[in-house]
Amino acid sequence: LLTLLDRTGSIVSGSSVLHLVQAKATAVHLRDMDVYATIEFENIVMEYFKMTEGYKVVNKSSRKDGYDSSAVIKVYKLEREGKKVDIIFTDMASAIVPILQYHSTAVMNYITARSLISLYPRWTTEKKSLVNPRLYSENCTNIRSVLALMKYVRRGFHMTTEP
């Protein structure tokens, strides 16, 4: 996987990375893996997961359910023996762009081929999160964004709109 990330500039984000960032006693339980890539590498990334890792595509859509992001153009949901991988493609210059559009700072963490990055490490480890101002300044608040925020409140995060 690290070779694929390095070769394509793809990243891993979501609950699987949050699990690594948080202290073990309070970590969010590992549920699945989200891989972000630019659309130019769609064939390479999909071939890797299907041929090398043995995953099967169970769904394909044009947006990631539960999150609003103008940077997301295509999402594949894959499964193998109960394990789930979402592969999210962007038409932006970098796979990181959708991460910056997340609903809150709680999930602004990602893994590259060479490092783990947490944009708000102290807040994340303390289970504090700032709601992305884009949600209300660009009138992006809807039931999906509220449900996404509530998912992390249920996981013990304190959400705030003020730093």
DSSP file (Angstrom, degrees, kcal/mol; ACC not computed):
  #  RESIDUE AA STRUCTURE BP1 BP2  ACC     N-H-->O    O-->H-N    N-H-->O    O-->H-N    TCO  KAPPA ALPHA  PHI   PSI    X-CA   Y-CA   Z-CA
    1    1 A L     >        0   0    0      0, 0.0     4,-2.7     0, 0.0     5,-0.2   0.000 360.0 360.0 360.0 -40.3    0.0    0.0    0.0
    2    2 A L  H  >  +     0   0    0      1,-0.2     4,-2.4     2,-0.2     5,-0.2   0.873 360.0  52.6 -62.2 -36.2    2.8    2.4    0.8
    3    3 A T  H  > S+     0   0    0      2,-0.2     4,-2.8     1,-0.2    -1,-0.2   0.914 109.9  48.8 -63.9 -42.4    4.3    1.9   -2.7
    4    4 A L  H  > S+     0   0    0      2,-0.2     4,-2.2     1,-0.2     6,-0.5   0.930 111.3  49.6 -61.7 -46.1    0.9    2.8   -4.2
    5    5 A L  H  X>S+     0   0    0     -4,-2.7     4,-1.7     1,-0.2     5,-0.7   0.916 114.6  45.2 -59.5 -43.3    0.6    5.9   -2.0
    6    6 A D  H  <5S+     0   0    0     -4,-2.4    -2,-0.2    -5,-0.2    -1,-0.2   0.925 113.9  47.8 -66.9 -45.3    4.0    7.0   -3.0
    7    7 A R  H  <5S+     0   0    0     -4,-2.8    -1,-0.2     1,-0.2    -2,-0.2   0.831 124.9  28.9 -65.9 -34.0    3.6    6.3   -6.7
    8    8 A T  H  <5S-     0   0    0     -4,-2.2    30,-0.4    -5,-0.2    -1,-0.2   0.520  99.8-119.6-108.8  -7.5    0.2    8.1   -7.0
    9    9 A G  T  <5 +     0   0    0     -4,-1.7    86,-0.5    -5,-0.2    -3,-0.2   0.704  62.3 152.3  72.4  18.1    0.3   10.8   -4.3
   10   10 A S      < -     0   0    0     -5,-0.7     2,-0.3    -6,-0.5   103,-0.2  -0.337  27.7-157.2 -77.3 163.1   -2.7    9.1   -2.7
   11   11 A I  E     -A   36   0A   0     25,-2.4    25,-3.1   101,-0.1     2,-0.4  -0.923  13.8-129.8-137.3 161.5   -3.4    9.3    1.0
   12   12 A V  E     +AB  35 111A   0     99,-2.0    99,-2.7    -2,-0.3     2,-0.2  -0.946  38.4 154.1-111.4 135.9   -5.3    7.4    3.7
   13   13 A S  E     +AB  34 110A   0     21,-2.6    21,-1.3    -2,-0.4     3,-0.4  -0.790  23.2  63.2-144.2-173.2   -7.7    9.3    5.9
   14   14 A G  S >> S-     0   0    0     95,-0.6     4,-2.2    93,-0.4     3,-0.8  -0.508 103.1 -19.6  91.8-159.0  -10.9    8.8    8.0
   15   15 A S  H 3> S+     0   0    0      1,-0.2     4,-2.3     2,-0.2    -1,-0.2   0.810 129.4  61.1 -59.4 -34.7  -11.5    6.6   11.1
   16   16 A S  H 3> S+     0   0    0     -3,-0.4     4,-0.8    16,-0.4    -1,-0.2   0.875 110.3  40.5 -64.5 -35.7   -8.5    4.4   10.4
   17   17 A V  H <> S+     0   0    0     -3,-0.8     4,-2.0     2,-0.2     3,-0.4   0.882 111.5  56.0 -77.7 -39.7   -6.1    7.3   10.7
   18   18 A L  H  X S+     0   0    0     -4,-2.2     4,-2.1     1,-0.2    -2,-0.2   0.876 102.6  58.3 -57.8 -36.9   -7.9    8.8   13.7
   19   19 A H  H  < S+     0   0    0     -4,-2.3    -1,-0.2     1,-0.2    -2,-0.2   0.871 108.7  44.6 -59.5 -38.8   -7.4    5.5   15.4
   20   20 A L  H  < S+     0   0    0     -4,-0.8    -1,-0.2    -3,-0.4    -2,-0.2   0.829 111.9  52.1 -75.7 -32.8   -3.7    5.9   15.0
   21   21 A V  H  < S+     0   0    0     -4,-2.0    -2,-0.2     2,-0.1    -1,-0.2   0.860  99.4  73.7 -73.6 -36.8   -3.6    9.5   16.1
   22   22 A Q  S  < S-     0   0    0     -4,-2.1     5,-0.1    -5,-0.2   103,-0.1  -0.400  95.0 -95.4 -81.8 154.9   -5.5    9.0   19.4
   23   23 A A    >>  -     0   0    0    102,-0.3     3,-1.2     1,-0.1     4,-0.7  -0.383  40.3-114.5 -62.0 145.6   -4.2    7.5   22.5
   24   24 A K  G >4 S+     0   0    0      1,-0.3     3,-0.7     2,-0.2    -1,-0.1   0.837 111.0  58.0 -56.3 -38.5   -5.2    3.8   22.6
   25   25 A A  G 34 S+     0   0    0      1,-0.2    -1,-0.3     0, 0.0    -2,-0.0   0.793 120.5  27.1 -65.8 -27.5   -7.5    4.1   25.7
   26   26 A T  G <4 S+     0   0    0     -3,-1.2    -1,-0.2    -7,-0.1    -2,-0.2   0.256  90.3 136.0-118.3  12.3   -9.7    6.6   23.9
   27   27 A A    <<  -     0   0    0     -3,-0.7     2,-0.2    -4,-0.7    -8,-0.1  -0.265  60.7-110.4 -66.9 145.6   -9.2    5.8   20.3
   28   28 A V        -     0   0    0    -10,-0.2    -1,-0.1   -13,-0.1     2,-0.1  -0.542  46.0-102.2 -66.8 137.3  -12.1    5.6   17.8
   29   29 A H        -     0   0    0     -2,-0.2     2,-0.3     1,-0.1    -1,-0.1  -0.403  36.6-106.5 -68.0 139.6  -12.6    1.9   16.9
   30   30 A L        +     0   0    0      1,-0.2    -1,-0.1    -2,-0.1     3,-0.1  -0.505  50.3 158.5 -68.5 123.9  -11.2    0.9   13.5
   31   31 A R        -     0   0    0      1,-0.4    53,-0.4    -2,-0.3     2,-0.3   0.730  57.8 -33.1-116.1 -41.5  -14.1    0.5   11.0
   32   32 A D        -     0   0    0     51,-0.1    -1,-0.4     2,-0.0   -16,-0.4  -0.908  58.3 -99.6-164.3-173.8  -12.8    0.8    7.5
   33   33 A M  E     - c   0  85A   0     51,-1.7    53,-2.6    -2,-0.3     2,-0.5  -0.991  19.7-157.0-129.7 136.9  -10.2    2.6    5.4
   34   34 A D  E     -Ac  13  86A   0    -21,-1.3   -21,-2.6    -2,-0.4     2,-0.5  -0.960   9.2-166.7-112.6 123.6  -10.7    5.7    3.2
   35   35 A V  E     -Ac  12  87A   0     51,-3.1    53,-3.3    -2,-0.5     2,-0.4  -0.941   4.1-159.4-111.8 129.7   -8.1    6.2    0.4
   36   36 A Y  E     +Ac  11  88A   0    -25,-3.1   -25,-2.4    -2,-0.5     2,-0.3  -0.913  19.9 160.7-111.0 134.0   -8.0    9.5   -1.4
   37   37 A A  E     - c   0  89A   0     51,-2.5    53,-2.0    -2,-0.4     2,-0.2  -0.970  41.2-102.1-146.6 159.2   -6.5    9.9   -4.9
   38   38 A T  E >   - c   0  90A   0    -30,-0.4     3,-2.1    -2,-0.3    53,-0.2  -0.595  37.8-115.4 -81.7 150.4   -6.5   12.2   -7.8
   39   39 A I  G >  S+     0   0    0     51,-2.8     3,-1.8     1,-0.3     4,-0.3   0.746 109.5  71.7 -60.6 -26.0   -8.7   11.1  -10.7
   40   40 A E  G 3  S+     0   0    0      1,-0.3    -1,-0.3    50,-0.3     3,-0.2   0.737 101.2  46.2 -63.2 -20.1   -5.6   10.8  -13.0
   41   41 A F  G <> S+     0   0    0     -3,-2.1     4,-2.7     1,-0.1     5,-0.3   0.164  76.9 114.8-106.3  17.5   -4.6    7.7  -11.0
   42   42 A E  H <> S+     0   0    0     -3,-1.8     4,-2.7     1,-0.2     5,-0.3   0.921  78.0  46.0 -54.0 -50.1   -8.1    6.0  -11.0
   43   43 A N  H  > S+     0   0    0     -4,-0.3     4,-2.3    -3,-0.2    -1,-0.2   0.907 114.5  47.0 -63.5 -42.7   -7.0    3.0  -13.0
   44   44 A I  H  > S+     0   0    0      2,-0.2     4,-2.1     1,-0.2    -1,-0.2   0.932 115.8  44.5 -65.2 -46.6   -3.8    2.4  -11.1
   45   45 A V  H  X S+     0   0    0     -4,-2.7     4,-2.1     2,-0.2     5,-0.2   0.933 115.7  46.6 -65.2 -46.5   -5.5    2.7   -7.7
   46   46 A M  H  X S+     0   0    0     -4,-2.7     4,-2.4    -5,-0.3     5,-0.3   0.906 111.6  51.4 -64.9 -41.0   -8.5    0.6   -8.6
   47   47 A E  H  X>S+     0   0    0     -4,-2.3     4,-2.9    -5,-0.3     5,-0.9   0.905 108.1  53.4 -62.0 -41.2   -6.3   -2.1  -10.2
   48   48 A Y  I  X>S+     0   0    0     -4,-2.1     5,-1.9     1,-0.2     4,-1.1   0.952 113.2  41.4 -58.6 -50.5   -4.2   -2.3   -7.1
   49   49 A F  I  <5S+     0   0    0     -4,-2.1     6,-2.9     3,-0.2    -1,-0.2   0.861 122.8  39.2 -70.3 -34.2   -7.1   -2.9   -4.8
   50   50 A K  I  <5S+     0   0    0     -4,-2.4     4,-0.3     4,-0.2    -2,-0.2   0.936 128.9  26.2 -80.2 -47.9   -8.9   -5.3   -7.1
   51   51 A M  I  <5S+     0   0    0     -4,-2.9    -3,-0.2    -5,-0.3    -2,-0.1   0.921 131.3  32.1 -86.0 -46.2   -6.0   -7.3   -8.4
   52   52 A T  I  <<S+     0   0    0     -4,-1.1    -3,-0.2    -5,-0.9    -4,-0.1   0.915 131.8  29.8 -80.0 -44.2   -3.3   -7.1   -5.8
   53   53 A E  S   <S-     0   0    0     -5,-1.9    -3,-0.2     2,-0.1    -4,-0.2   0.619  99.9-126.6 -94.9 -13.9   -5.5   -6.9   -2.6
   54   54 A G        +     0   0    0     -6,-0.3    -4,-0.2    -4,-0.3     2,-0.2   0.722  50.8 155.5  79.0  22.1   -8.5   -8.9   -3.9
   55   55 A Y        -     0   0    0     -6,-2.9     2,-0.4    25,-0.1    -1,-0.2  -0.499  32.2-143.6 -80.3 152.4  -11.2   -6.4   -3.2
   56   56 A K  E     -D   79   0A   0     23,-2.3    23,-2.1    -2,-0.2     2,-0.5  -0.931  18.8-117.8-114.4 140.0  -14.6   -6.3   -5.0
   57   57 A V  E     +D   78   0A   0     -2,-0.4    21,-0.3    21,-0.2     3,-0.1  -0.655  34.1 171.6 -75.4 124.8  -16.4   -3.1   -6.0
   58   58 A V  E     +     0   0A   0     19,-3.3     2,-0.3    -2,-0.5    20,-0.2   0.572  65.4   7.9-108.3 -16.2  -19.8   -3.1   -4.2
   59   59 A N  E     -D   77   0A   0     18,-1.3    18,-2.8     2,-0.0     2,-0.4  -0.972  53.9-164.7-162.8 149.0  -20.9    0.4   -5.1
   60   60 A K  E     +D   76   0A   0     -2,-0.3     2,-0.3    16,-0.2    16,-0.2  -0.996  21.3 160.8-137.5 131.8  -19.9    3.4   -7.2
   61   61 A S  E     -D   75   0A   0     14,-2.7    14,-3.0    -2,-0.4     3,-0.0  -0.895  46.2-119.6-143.4 173.6  -21.2    6.9   -6.8
   62   62 A S  S    S+     0   0    0     -2,-0.3     2,-0.3    12,-0.2    14,-0.1   0.515  95.0  33.4 -95.3  -5.2  -20.4   10.5   -7.6
   63   63 A R  S    S-     0   0    0     12,-0.1     2,-0.7     5,-0.0    12,-0.1  -0.974  84.7-106.1-144.4 157.7  -20.2   11.7   -4.0
   64   64 A K    >   -     0   0    0     -2,-0.3     3,-1.8     3,-0.2     8,-0.1  -0.775  41.7-123.1 -86.3 116.8  -19.2   10.4   -0.6
   65   65 A D  T 3  S+     0   0    0     -2,-0.7     3,-0.1     1,-0.2    -1,-0.0  -0.322  93.5  22.8 -58.4 135.4  -22.3    9.7    1.4
   66   66 A G  T 3  S+     0   0    0      1,-0.1     2,-0.4    -2,-0.0    -1,-0.2   0.201 113.5  72.7  94.8 -16.0  -22.3   11.6    4.7
   67   67 A Y    <   -     0   0    0     -3,-1.8     2,-0.6     2,-0.1    -3,-0.2  -0.990  66.4-144.0-133.7 141.2  -19.9   14.3    3.7
   68   68 A D        +     0   0    0     -2,-0.4     2,-0.3    33,-0.2     3,-0.1  -0.907  32.1 154.5-103.1 126.8  -20.2   17.3    1.4
   69   69 A S    >   -     0   0    0     -2,-0.6     3,-1.0     3,-0.1    -5,-0.2  -0.904  37.1-157.2-153.3 121.6  -17.2   18.1   -0.6
   70   70 A S  T 3  S+     0   0    0     -2,-0.3    -1,-0.1     1,-0.2    -2,-0.0   0.681  97.1  63.2 -69.5 -15.0  -17.0   19.9   -3.9
   71   71 A A  T 3  S+     0   0    0     26,-0.1    20,-0.8    19,-0.1     2,-0.5   0.650  83.2  88.8 -84.0 -16.0  -13.6   18.3   -4.4
   72   72 A V  E <   + E   0  90A   0     -3,-1.0    18,-0.2    18,-0.2    -3,-0.1  -0.721  41.0 160.8 -88.0 124.2  -15.0   14.7   -4.4
   73   73 A I  E     +     0   0A   0     16,-2.8     2,-0.3    -2,-0.5    17,-0.2   0.639  63.5  17.3-115.0 -20.2  -16.1   13.5   -7.9
   74   74 A K  E     - E   0  89A   0     15,-1.3    15,-3.3     2,-0.0     2,-0.4  -0.983  56.3-169.1-155.7 140.6  -16.2    9.7   -7.6
   75   75 A V  E     -DE  61  88A   0    -14,-3.0   -14,-2.7    -2,-0.3     2,-0.4  -0.996   2.7-166.5-135.1 130.5  -16.3    7.2   -4.8
   76   76 A Y  E     -DE  60  87A   0     11,-2.5    11,-2.9    -2,-0.4     2,-0.5  -0.954   9.4-153.6-111.8 134.0  -15.9    3.4   -5.0
   77   77 A K  E     -DE  59  86A   0    -18,-2.8   -19,-3.3    -2,-0.4   -18,-1.3  -0.943  20.1-175.4-105.6 124.9  -16.9    1.2   -2.1
   78   78 A L  E     -DE  57  85A   0      7,-3.2     7,-2.2    -2,-0.5     2,-0.3  -0.859   7.6-169.2-120.6 153.5  -15.0   -2.0   -1.9
   79   79 A E  E     +DE  56  84A   0    -23,-2.1   -23,-2.3    -2,-0.3     2,-0.3  -0.992  11.3 173.2-141.9 150.2  -15.2   -5.1    0.3
   80   80 A R  E >  S- E   0  83A   0      3,-2.0     3,-2.4    -2,-0.3   -25,-0.1  -0.833  76.8 -24.5-155.6 116.0  -13.1   -8.2    1.0
   81   81 A E  T 3  S-     0   0    0      1,-0.3     3,-0.1    -2,-0.3   -26,-0.0   0.865 127.8 -45.9  49.6  45.4  -13.9  -10.7    3.7
   82   82 A G  T 3  S+     0   0    0      1,-0.3     2,-0.3     0, 0.0    -1,-0.3   0.322 112.7 120.4  83.2  -8.2  -15.7   -8.2    5.8
   83   83 A K  E <   - E   0  80A   0     -3,-2.4    -3,-2.0   -51,-0.0     2,-0.4  -0.713  49.1-153.2 -89.5 141.2  -13.1   -5.5    5.4
   84   84 A K  E     - E   0  79A   0    -53,-0.4   -51,-1.7    -2,-0.3     2,-0.4  -0.929  15.0-178.7-121.5 139.6  -14.2   -2.2    3.7
   85   85 A V  E     -cE  33  78A   0     -7,-2.2    -7,-3.2    -2,-0.4     2,-0.5  -0.997  10.6-159.5-133.6 129.1  -12.3    0.4    1.7
   86   86 A D  E     -cE  34  77A   0    -53,-2.6   -51,-3.1    -2,-0.4     2,-0.6  -0.937   8.1-159.0-103.1 129.8  -13.7    3.6    0.3
   87   87 A I  E     -cE  35  76A   0    -11,-2.9   -11,-2.5    -2,-0.5     2,-0.5  -0.948   9.9-166.7-112.1 116.2  -11.7    5.0   -2.6
   88   88 A I  E     -cE  36  75A   0    -53,-3.3   -51,-2.5    -2,-0.6     2,-0.4  -0.884   1.7-159.6-109.9 125.1  -12.5    8.7   -3.0
   89   89 A F  E     -cE  37  74A   0    -15,-3.3   -16,-2.8    -2,-0.5   -15,-1.3  -0.837   5.6-169.4-109.1 143.0  -11.3   10.5   -6.2
   90   90 A T  E     -cE  38  72A   0    -53,-2.0   -51,-2.8    -2,-0.4   -50,-0.3  -0.907  24.4-147.3-123.4 153.2  -10.9   14.2   -6.6
   91   91 A D  S    S+     0   0    0    -20,-0.8   -19,-0.1    -2,-0.3   -53,-0.1   0.272  70.9 106.6 -99.8   9.8  -10.2   16.3   -9.8
   92   92 A M  S    S-     0   0    0    -21,-0.4   -53,-0.2     2,-0.2    -2,-0.1  -0.323  88.7-103.7 -78.9 169.5   -8.2   18.7   -7.7
   93   93 A A  S    S+     0   0    0      1,-0.1     2,-0.4   -55,-0.1   -55,-0.1   0.718 103.0  37.6 -69.0 -21.5   -4.4   18.9   -8.0
   94   94 A S  S >  S-     0   0    0    -57,-0.1     3,-1.1     1,-0.1    -2,-0.2  -0.981  71.1-134.3-135.9 144.6   -3.9   17.1   -4.7
   95   95 A A  T 3  S+     0   0    0    -86,-0.5     4,-0.4    -2,-0.4   -84,-0.1   0.627 102.3  70.7 -67.3 -12.9   -5.6   14.2   -2.9
   96   96 A I  T >> S+     0   0    0      1,-0.2     4,-1.3     2,-0.1     3,-0.9   0.739  74.2  84.3 -76.7 -23.9   -5.5   16.3    0.3
   97   97 A V  H <> S+     0   0    0     -3,-1.1     4,-0.6     1,-0.3     3,-0.5   0.870  87.0  51.1 -52.8 -47.1   -8.1   18.9   -0.9
   98   98 A P  H >4 S+     0   0    0      0, 0.0     3,-0.9     0, 0.0    -1,-0.3   0.851 104.6  59.5 -60.9 -30.8  -11.1   16.9    0.2
   99   99 A I  H X4 S+     0   0    0     -3,-0.9     3,-1.4    -4,-0.4    -2,-0.2   0.889 101.4  54.0 -62.0 -39.0   -9.6   16.5    3.7
  100  100 A L  H 3< S+     0   0    0     -4,-1.3    -1,-0.3    -3,-0.5    -3,-0.1   0.636 105.3  55.0 -71.5 -13.4   -9.5   20.3    4.1
  101  101 A Q  T << S+     0   0    0     -3,-0.9    -1,-0.3    -4,-0.6    -2,-0.2   0.349  80.4 128.2 -99.5   4.1  -13.2   20.4    3.3
  102  102 A Y  S <  S-     0   0    0     -3,-1.4    30,-0.1    -4,-0.2    -3,-0.0  -0.106  73.9-108.7 -56.2 160.7  -14.2   17.9    6.0
  103  103 A H  S    S+     0   0    0     28,-0.1    29,-2.8     1,-0.1     2,-0.3   0.747  92.2   0.9 -64.7 -26.9  -17.0   18.9    8.4
  104  104 A S  B >  S-G  131   0B   0     27,-0.3     3,-1.0     1,-0.0    27,-0.2  -0.974  73.1-102.0-158.5 167.6  -14.6   19.4   11.4
  105  105 A T  G >  S+     0   0    0     25,-2.0     3,-1.7    -2,-0.3    15,-0.3   0.668 102.1  84.1 -70.1 -17.0  -11.0   19.3   12.5
  106  106 A A  G 3  S+     0   0    0      1,-0.3    -1,-0.2    24,-0.2    21,-0.1   0.820  99.8  35.3 -56.1 -31.9  -11.5   15.9   14.2
  107  107 A V  G <  S+     0   0    0     -3,-1.0     2,-1.4     1,-0.1   -93,-0.4   0.145  81.6 111.5-112.5  19.3  -11.0   14.1   10.9
  108  108 A M    <   +     0   0    0     -3,-1.7    11,-2.4   -95,-0.1    12,-0.4  -0.460  54.0 108.2 -91.1  64.0   -8.3   16.3    9.3
  109  109 A N  E     + F   0 118A   0     -2,-1.4   -95,-0.6     9,-0.2     2,-0.3  -0.972  40.8 168.5-135.6 146.4   -5.6   13.6    9.6
  110  110 A Y  E     -BF  13 117A   0      7,-2.7     7,-3.4    -2,-0.3     2,-0.4  -0.994  27.8-129.7-158.3 162.6   -4.0   11.6    6.9
  111  111 A I  E     -BF  12 116A   0    -99,-2.7   -99,-2.0    -2,-0.3     5,-0.2  -0.958  20.3-172.5-116.5 131.4   -1.2    9.2    6.1
  112  112 A T        -     0   0    0      3,-3.1  -106,-0.1    -2,-0.4  -101,-0.1  -0.440  49.4 -86.8-103.0-174.1    1.1    9.6    3.1
  113  113 A A  S    S+     0   0    0   -103,-0.2  -107,-0.1  -108,-0.2     3,-0.1   0.744 127.4  26.9 -65.0 -22.0    3.7    7.1    1.9
  114  114 A R  S    S+     0   0    0      1,-0.2     2,-0.3  -109,-0.1    -1,-0.2   0.534 121.8  19.5-121.5  -9.1    6.1    8.6    4.4
  115  115 A S        -     0   0    0      2,-0.0    -3,-3.1     0, 0.0     2,-0.5  -0.992  57.4-121.3-159.1 163.6    4.3   10.1    7.3
  116  116 A L  E     -F  111   0A   0     -2,-0.3     2,-0.5    -5,-0.2    -5,-0.2  -0.955  33.6-164.5-107.5 127.4    1.2   10.5    9.4
  117  117 A I  E     -F  110   0A   0     -7,-3.4    -7,-2.7    -2,-0.5     2,-0.5  -0.953  14.6-176.3-119.7 130.5   -0.1   14.1    9.5
  118  118 A S  E     -F  109   0A   0     -2,-0.5    -9,-0.2    -9,-0.2     4,-0.1  -0.982  11.5-161.4-121.1 116.5   -2.6   15.5   12.0
  119  119 A L  S    S+     0   0    0    -11,-2.4   -10,-0.1    -2,-0.5    -1,-0.1   0.765  94.5  25.8 -70.1 -24.2   -3.5   19.1   11.2
  120  120 A Y  S  > S+     0   0    0    -12,-0.4     4,-2.7   -15,-0.3    -1,-0.3  -0.552  76.2 163.7-134.0  67.8   -4.8   19.7   14.7
  121  121 A P  H  > S+     0   0    0      0, 0.0     4,-2.5     0, 0.0     5,-0.2   0.895  73.3  45.4 -61.2 -46.0   -2.9   17.1   16.8
  122  122 A R  H  > S+     0   0    0      1,-0.2     4,-1.6     2,-0.2     6,-0.1   0.943 116.5  45.5 -64.8 -46.5   -3.5   18.5   20.3
  123  123 A W  H  4>S+     0   0    0      1,-0.2     5,-3.1     2,-0.2     4,-0.2   0.922 113.5  50.7 -61.3 -43.4   -7.2   19.1   19.7
  124  124 A T  H ><5S+     0   0    0     -4,-2.7     3,-1.3     1,-0.2    -2,-0.2   0.921 110.7  46.8 -63.9 -44.7   -7.6   15.6   18.1
  125  125 A T  H 3<5S+     0   0    0     -4,-2.5  -102,-0.3     1,-0.3    -1,-0.2   0.786 113.8  49.4 -69.8 -24.8   -5.9   13.8   20.9
  126  126 A E  T 3<5S-     0   0    0     -4,-1.6    -1,-0.3    -5,-0.2    -2,-0.2   0.339 115.7-117.3 -91.4   6.1   -7.9   15.7   23.5
  127  127 A K  T < 5 +     0   0    0     -3,-1.3    31,-2.7     1,-0.2     2,-0.3   0.872  70.0 135.7  58.3  41.1  -11.1   14.9   21.5
  128  128 A K  E   < -h  158   0C   0     -5,-3.1     2,-0.3    29,-0.2    -1,-0.2  -0.888  31.0-174.5-112.5 148.9  -11.9   18.5   20.7
  129  129 A S  E     -h  159   0C   0     29,-2.4    31,-2.1    -2,-0.3     2,-0.5  -0.990  21.0-142.2-150.8 137.8  -12.9   19.6   17.3
  130  130 A L  E     -h  160   0C   0     -2,-0.3   -25,-2.0    29,-0.2     2,-0.2  -0.855  29.4-122.7 -97.2 128.6  -13.6   22.9   15.5
  131  131 A V  B     -G  104   0B   0     29,-3.0   -27,-0.3    -2,-0.5   -28,-0.1  -0.524  35.8-104.9 -69.2 133.8  -16.5   22.9   13.1
  132  132 A N    >   -     0   0    0    -29,-2.8     3,-2.2    -2,-0.2     4,-0.4  -0.452  22.9-141.4 -62.6 119.7  -15.3   23.9    9.6
  133  133 A P  T >> S+     0   0    0      0, 0.0     4,-3.2     0, 0.0     3,-0.8   0.740  95.7  76.1 -57.1 -22.6  -16.5   27.5    9.1
  134  134 A R  H 3> S+     0   0    0      1,-0.2     4,-1.7     2,-0.2     6,-0.6   0.830  83.4  66.8 -56.6 -32.2  -17.2   26.5    5.5
  135  135 A L  H <4>S+     0   0    0     -3,-2.2     5,-1.8     1,-0.2     6,-1.3   0.893 118.0  19.5 -59.0 -40.9  -20.4   24.7    6.7
  136  136 A Y  H X45S+     0   0    0     -3,-0.8     3,-0.6    -4,-0.4    -2,-0.2   0.762 122.0  56.2-102.9 -27.4  -22.1   27.9    7.8
  137  137 A S  H 3<5S+     0   0    0     -4,-3.2    -3,-0.2     1,-0.2    -2,-0.2   0.814 118.2  35.3 -74.3 -27.9  -20.2   30.6    5.8
  138  138 A E  T 3<5S-     0   0    0     -4,-1.7    -1,-0.2    -5,-0.4    -2,-0.1   0.182 114.1-114.0-107.8  15.6  -21.0   28.9    2.5
  139  139 A N  T < 5S+     0   0    0     -3,-0.6    -3,-0.2     1,-0.1    -4,-0.1   0.898  71.0 139.8  54.9  46.0  -24.4   27.7    3.5
  140  140 A C      < +     0   0    0     -5,-1.8     2,-0.3    -6,-0.6     5,-0.2   0.381  24.9 121.5 -98.6   1.7  -23.3   24.0    3.3
  141  141 A T        +     0   0    0     -6,-1.3     2,-0.3    -7,-0.1     3,-0.0  -0.519  31.6 141.1 -72.1 128.1  -25.1   22.9    6.5
  142  142 A N     >  -     0   0    0     -2,-0.3     4,-2.2     1,-0.0     5,-0.2  -0.877  67.6 -80.4-150.9-178.6  -27.6   20.1    5.7
  143  143 A I  H  > S+     0   0    0     -2,-0.3     4,-2.6     1,-0.2     5,-0.2   0.856 125.8  55.2 -62.0 -35.1  -28.8   16.9    7.4
  144  144 A R  H  > S+     0   0    0      2,-0.2     4,-2.1     1,-0.2    -1,-0.2   0.919 109.4  45.8 -64.2 -42.5  -25.7   15.0    6.1
  145  145 A S  H  > S+     0   0    0     -5,-0.2     4,-2.2     2,-0.2    -2,-0.2   0.890 113.1  50.1 -69.6 -37.0  -23.3   17.4    7.7
  146  146 A V  H  X S+     0   0    0     -4,-2.2     4,-2.6     2,-0.2    -2,-0.2   0.925 111.4  48.8 -64.6 -44.0  -25.2   17.5   11.0
  147  147 A L  H  X S+     0   0    0     -4,-2.6     4,-1.8     2,-0.2    -2,-0.2   0.879 110.0  52.1 -63.2 -37.9  -25.2   13.6   11.1
  148  148 A A  H  X S+     0   0    0     -4,-2.1     4,-1.1   -82,-0.2    -1,-0.2   0.921 111.3  46.7 -64.4 -43.3  -21.5   13.6   10.3
  149  149 A L  H >X S+     0   0    0     -4,-2.2     4,-1.6     1,-0.2     3,-0.5   0.918 110.9  52.2 -62.8 -43.4  -20.8   16.0   13.2
  150  150 A M  H 3X S+     0   0    0     -4,-2.6     4,-2.8     1,-0.2    -1,-0.2   0.829  99.6  63.9 -64.2 -32.2  -23.1   14.0   15.5
  151  151 A K  H 3X S+     0   0    0     -4,-1.8     4,-0.7     1,-0.2    -1,-0.2   0.902 108.2  41.4 -56.9 -41.2  -21.2   10.8   14.7
  152  152 A Y  H <<>S+     0   0    0     -4,-1.1     5,-2.6    -3,-0.5    -1,-0.2   0.780 110.1  56.4 -81.4 -27.2  -18.1   12.3   16.3
  153  153 A V  H ><5S+     0   0    0     -4,-1.6     3,-1.9     3,-0.2    -2,-0.2   0.924 106.8  51.2 -64.2 -43.8  -20.0   13.8   19.2
  154  154 A R  H 3<5S+     0   0    0     -4,-2.8    -2,-0.2     1,-0.3    -1,-0.2   0.778 104.9  57.9 -62.9 -25.5  -21.2   10.2   19.9
  155  155 A R  T 3<5S-     0   0    0     -4,-0.7    -1,-0.3    -5,-0.2    -2,-0.2   0.347 131.0 -94.0 -86.8   6.1  -17.6    9.1   19.8
  156  156 A G  T < 5S+     0   0    0     -3,-1.9     2,-0.3     1,-0.3    -3,-0.2   0.526  76.6 143.0  99.8   6.4  -16.8   11.6   22.6
  157  157 A F      < -     0   0    0     -5,-2.6     2,-0.7   -29,-0.1    -1,-0.3  -0.595  45.4-138.3 -82.3 141.0  -15.6   14.7   20.7
  158  158 A H  E     -h  128   0C   0    -31,-2.7   -29,-2.4    -2,-0.3     2,-0.3  -0.890  23.0-154.1 -95.5 115.8  -16.5   18.1   21.9
  159  159 A M  E     +h  129   0C   0     -2,-0.7     2,-0.3   -31,-0.2   -29,-0.2  -0.727  18.9 170.7 -94.1 139.3  -17.5   20.2   18.9
  160  160 A T  E     -h  130   0C   0    -31,-2.1   -29,-3.0    -2,-0.3    -2,-0.0  -0.973  35.8-151.4-142.6 157.2  -17.2   24.0   18.9
  161  161 A T  S    S+     0   0    0     -2,-0.3   -31,-0.1   -31,-0.2    -1,-0.1   0.420  86.6  64.4-104.3  -2.9  -17.5   26.9   16.4
  162  162 A E              0   0    0      1,-0.1    -1,-0.1     0, 0.0   -31,-0.0  -0.978 360.0 360.0-122.5 132.7  -15.0   29.0   18.3
  163  163 A P              0   0    0      0, 0.0    -1,-0.1     0, 0.0   -33,-0.0   0.504 360.0 360.0 -65.3 360.0  -11.3   28.1   18.8
